Amino acid sequence: MSFAARSAFRQLTRVAAPSARSFSVMARSAAITQVPRAAACKVAFTQTRGVKTMNFGGTDEVVYERADFPPSKLQETFKNDTLTVLGYGPMGRGQALNLRDNKLNVIIGSRKGASWDKAVSEGWVPGKDLFEINEACDRGTVIMNLLSDAAQSKLWNEIKPYLTKGKTLYFSHGFSVIYSEDTGVIPPKDIDVILVAPKGSGTTVRNLFLEGRGINGSVAVYQDVSGKAKERAVALGVGVGTGYLYETTFKKEVYSDLYGERGVLMGAIQGLFVAQYEVLRARGHSPSEAFNETVEEATQSLYPLIGANGMDWMYANCSTTAQRGALDWWKKFHDASKPIFEELYESVANGTETRRSLTKNSAPNYRAELEAELAEIADHEMWRTGKSVRKLRPENN
Ligand SMILES: NC(=O)c1ccc[n+]([C@@H]2O[C@H](COP(=O)([O-])OP(=O)(O)OC[C@H]3O[C@@H](n4cnc5c(N)ncnc54)[C@H](OP(=O)(O)O)[C@@H]3O)[C@@H](O)[C@H]2O)c1
């Protein structure tokens, strides 16, 4: 652990746990939850019948909360509905299982193969609540399109005839509708079209639900024919496992999502990790040292502190040596990367990213090609080193 991390951890344990304790993940997260969160206390908060207006850094935004939609209310809201979840990938699976546990009438639409088999193994019964895609669409009143984004476009002409007046079309990504010139997905005008986009993977949607917590999510309405689209979208969002829902639009959801995952969430972070690691290795540092100073300390010590208390708190609680260096260097990284972020946003906004994703992920051999590229990352020395380093974590001993 570097001086910065040691110092942050020392500060954390001083506040939360004066006695010596092992530096396990559990101990660390228990400690983190006891640290006062000054920033959180400053959030302004007004509420009217389930709708909250919260002030985020000076801007008021509307937030909906799970507590206002207990299972009994969800069951009442959807008592006349059949919720058809199309696809049993991570997102379809997570949302469908949560809906089922909330005792809503949910069925799965899947093609035969890996997803179908997985659904059967988790208790969905062919002919009862598991059907081929066409039949599931025919039976459903709310069609929850959780096929892969490429498949949503490919199968649109099969699904569309079942989207009759009075039904609702639901997405977890604004992709298909916003890039309709490329996807061909143009919903009929006489149905509600809504979105609930959990801010995380389908696996997290399921795991947090099982822990009795809800993931954050976005909610949006594209078409409101019934006059109840917003209310039903929020209720459905809670039904699939979100805890707080933030209002957005289809367009803003898809732009920010494509941008974020290509940027800091996945693309940029891998690029930064590899660049830092490569320089350390080229300068003679061992794989374990390069990995520890690049990834392990980040994910195990500093990022949890940022998550719990903010970058400002983490900076303020590091050594003055670390503070001086970070304060001097973050602006250089900012200035170097901002043009790339501008280029990335433009590529999202003008549809380049969508067209690439559709073309690549619709190719017959798309899975094999993806797996080959993913294997390159897994084979990189840095991530192979990570496997060994993780074995040495206290909780794995
Ligand atoms: N907002 C968020 O935070 C967030 C996060 C994750 C996902 N999402 C969205 O949720 C949706 C689903 O995501 P996912 O990660 O679960 O998707 P995924 O793993 O890519 O695929 C989901 C399903 O699509 C099926 N599928 C693929 N090609 C098909 C085809 N040609 N015909 C029939 N079925 C086909 C797969 O079945 P097979 O197993 O048979 O291939 C699988 O069941 C997407 O719109 C995604 O963007 C949103």
The ligand as an ORCA input file, in Angstrom:
! r2SCAN-3c Opt
* xyz 0 1
  N     -29.148      0.955    -18.678
  C     -28.336      0.069    -18.238
  O     -27.639      0.323    -17.273
  C     -28.246     -1.224    -18.931
  C     -27.321     -2.150    -18.516
  C     -27.264     -3.327    -19.188
  C     -28.139     -3.532    -20.246
  N     -29.033     -2.620    -20.607
  C     -29.927     -2.833    -21.747
  O     -30.756     -3.966    -21.491
  C     -30.977     -4.675    -22.729
  C     -30.503     -6.123    -22.598
  O     -29.170     -6.139    -22.170
  P     -28.356     -7.503    -21.895
  O     -27.001     -7.084    -21.432
  O     -29.158     -8.425    -21.091
  O     -28.278     -8.041    -23.400
  P     -27.495     -9.254    -24.081
  O     -26.829    -10.098    -23.071
  O     -26.647     -8.669    -25.125
  O     -28.679    -10.096    -24.801
  C     -29.935    -10.314    -24.242
  C     -30.720    -11.369    -24.974
  O     -30.800    -11.117    -26.390
  C     -30.938    -12.383    -27.007
  N     -30.617    -12.340    -28.435
  C     -29.488    -11.862    -29.001
  N     -29.567    -11.972    -30.350
  C     -30.773    -12.556    -30.611
  C     -31.450    -12.919    -31.800
  N     -30.907    -12.704    -33.002
  N     -32.685    -13.487    -31.691
  C     -33.247    -13.684    -30.482
  N     -32.662    -13.353    -29.316
  C     -31.436    -12.792    -29.389
  C     -29.972    -13.275    -26.238
  O     -30.359    -14.614    -26.431
  P     -29.289    -15.790    -26.762
  O     -28.718    -16.210    -25.445
  O     -30.144    -16.832    -27.399
  O     -28.254    -15.194    -27.680
  C     -30.197    -12.793    -24.813
  O     -31.244    -13.528    -24.186
  C     -30.232     -3.869    -23.807
  O     -31.118     -2.910    -24.350
  C     -29.153     -3.160    -23.005
  O     -28.653     -1.999    -23.625
  C     -29.097     -1.471    -19.974
*
